[in-house]
Amino acid sequence: MDGAPEASFREVSRLQAQATDLFLKDQDVRAVTSVAGIGPLNPTSNSARLTIVLQDRAARSQTAEEIAQRLGGDVSTFHRDVERS
């Protein structure tokens, strides 16, 4: 997630937490790791990165590609919120 240049770290962190909570409610997601702010993965404080770990293949309801498409649609509103923050 990359916020607008004026987006605060606090706002990006809030939206990151909301996205993480949404992903963790999905039956096909095992875990989510997220990093916000400046660091090796993020060049600026208005950035956040999330890594989603899926359930084992046998336990999933869909393929990884289908799950990624579904989850991407679920968080499309976060993208708009970050751009406005």
Residue pairs with C-beta under 8 A, 6 or more apart in sequence:
1 12
1 15
1 16
1 19
1 47
1 48
1 49
1 50
1 78
1 79
1 82
2 44
2 46
2 47
2 82
3 11
3 12
3 15
3 46
3 47
3 82
3 83
3 85
4 46
4 82
4 83
4 84
4 85
5 46
6 46
6 85
7 46
7 82
7 85
8 45
8 46
8 85
9 36
9 37
9 45
9 46
11 82
11 85
12 36
12 37
12 45
12 46
12 47
12 48
12 82
12 85
13 36
13 37
13 48
15 48
15 78
15 81
15 82
15 85
16 34
16 36
16 48
16 50
17 34
18 78
19 34
19 50
19 75
19 78
20 32
20 34
20 50
22 74
22 75
23 29
23 32
23 50
23 52
23 71
23 74
23 75
24 31
24 32
26 67
26 70
26 71
26 74
27 55
27 61
28 54
28 55
28 59
28 60
28 61
28 62
28 67
29 52
29 53
29 54
29 55
29 67
29 71
30 53
30 54
30 55
31 52
31 53
32 50
32 51
32 52
32 53
33 50
33 51
33 53
34 48
34 49
34 50
34 51
35 41
35 42
35 48
35 49
36 42
36 47
36 48
37 45
37 47
37 48
38 44
38 45
38 47
41 47
41 49
42 48
42 49
52 71
54 60
54 64
54 67
60 67
62 70
